[in-house]
Amino acid sequence: MGRLHKPVLLDECIEGLNVRPDGIYLDGTLGRGGHSYEIAKRLVSGRLIALDRDETAIKESRERLKDYADKISFVHGNFRDIKRILAELGVEAADGMLFDLGVSSPQLDDAKRGFSYMADAPLDMRMDESSPLTAYDVVNRWDEQRLKKILFEYGEERYAQRIAANIVKKRAVKPIATTFELVDIIKASMPPEALREKQHPAKRSFQAIRIAVNDELGAISEMLSDAADMLKKGGRLVVISFHSLEDRLVKNAMQSGEKGCTCPKDFPVCVCGFVPKLKIITKKPVTASKEELEENPRSRSAKLRIAERI
């Protein structure tokens, strides 16, 4: 087997999962299989459910993980459906769940998928290529207010209003079909000082459109609401996020699982009936080491949070 791509914060994730040889684990974002490989090789009688919404990722990882195939169940699906997926597999609860919320390297590196603003390709951005909604649909069919809203909220793009207005203006002449056409519109919507910033001018807008196409925040919210319920006592929830919106969702979900009491602070005892489900292991998010940053610049924005079922 060829050398596996090393995922971001790999050692920290595996340590956080605290893998037991006889445990049941879910890798909810299989990608290239780097996390799954490290989990599977630690299993003896245990089982790994390797889940991804991208069928290409599953196909490629089956080959890379073939030495451990007897321990792995590969599933094409969305992690928002983990409760149903685990039930269909006969799994009542898992000993650990791992979710890497970033776009996988193969998706970024495969120009034709349309995720990258550094290569010209059709506007697609679907993580699941069987899904009907594409970036082309969002860019060419959503109204100006809706575009402005996602650019501002999902991309935290301060020039959202200008970009949305220019998209609507340009598509009235002809459809915006490719990533570079969109990049040109974004650049033309920004003042010169913004174009000189270190970050690529299109990064925030592409992030926003990708999130909208894949309903990423909705999927993350649903996954987080179910994950604690699907863990055994002592089981670990390990989540890597890559932008502030994701990290906020993860942080808030873990805090709600640990300290979700809604009673006024001056009440002497809890009367709302809250029962803690989680204990937060990482009081502050874990970030990449200096060595990892040098080896993999994509790890710069990664934040890892870990919680344990109680």
VENBEL-V95858 format. One record per backbone hydrogen bond with DSSP energy under -1.0 kcal/mol. NH is the residue of the N-H (numbers start at 1). CO is the residue of the C=O. Records with the same first field share a line. If there is no record, write none. Layout:
# VENBEL-V95858
NH=CO, CO
This chain:
# VENBEL-V95858
10=7
13=9
14=10
15=11
16=12
17=13
18=14
23=20
25=47
26=96
27=49
28=98
30=51
33=30
37=33
38=34
39=35
40=36
41=37
42=39
43=40
44=21
46=21
47=23
48=71
49=25
50=73
51=27
52=75
58=54
59=55
60=56
61=57
62=58
64=60
65=61
66=63
68=65
69=66
71=68
72=69
73=48
75=50
77=52
81=78
82=79
85=81
86=82
87=83
88=84
89=85
90=87
91=86
94=230
95=24
97=236
98=26
99=238
101=240
108=104
109=105
110=106
111=109
113=110
114=111
123=177
125=113
131=128
135=124
136=123
138=134
139=135
140=136
141=137
142=138
147=143
148=144
149=145
150=146
151=147
152=148
153=149
154=150
155=150
157=151
160=157
163=159
164=160
165=161
166=162
167=163
168=164
169=165
170=166
171=167
173=170
174=170
179=121
182=178
183=179
184=180
185=181
186=182
187=183
188=184
190=187
195=191
197=194
203=200
206=202
207=203
208=204
209=205
210=206
211=207
212=208
213=209
214=210
216=211
219=215
220=216
221=217
222=218
223=219
224=220
225=221
226=222
227=223
230=226
231=228
232=94
234=309
235=232
236=95
237=307
238=97
239=305
240=99
241=303
247=243
248=244
249=245
250=246
251=247
252=248
253=249
254=250
255=251
256=252
257=253
258=254
259=255
267=264
277=257
278=257
279=308
281=306
282=306
286=304
293=289
294=290
295=291
296=292
299=296
300=297
302=299
303=241
304=286
305=239
307=237
308=279
309=235
310=277
